[in-house]
């Protein structure tokens, strides 16, 4: 059972006097020391509560900022993917038109047509490979962009929080997040390795 005393209650505590009891001046001195200690503990508790509230507000603000950045990145990635799809469809349509145009222009016998069809199939496959290469490049660019934004966000958070907690040496922002953020929140910063 915990008793809660204020410093004033400890200072003003009276004891019954007896013939061979404690010396009243020593008891008063001790009670004063205890009251001062309790007062220091209460001030420290208030200070720590204020600091926790400040850090909690800052954490919420950083989470909001991180979510806004993630939404912006997702939106930009979606636009890039849509643009890449449109370009790919245009390339395929152009290739198909070119193939049909060549077939119409060349009115050769069936063997020549087979040879040309084989050649056009090769061109089609080349376009397809080129398209896949372009899409892979866009995907890698988006991924690198997301990583750079995550690194900058983590570095910014470390630079803002670091001086407050007294860091003496530079730290890796990803390691700082890995060691300090709850695992559900950390999932945003550390994407699982895909493929």
Secondary structure as GFF3:
##gff-version 3
##sequence-region A 1 195
A	DSSP	alpha_helix	7	11	.	.	.	ID=ss1
A	DSSP	alpha_helix	24	105	.	.	.	ID=ss2
A	DSSP	alpha_helix	110	165	.	.	.	ID=ss3
A	DSSP	alpha_helix	173	180	.	.	.	ID=ss4
A	DSSP	alpha_helix	183	189	.	.	.	ID=ss5
###
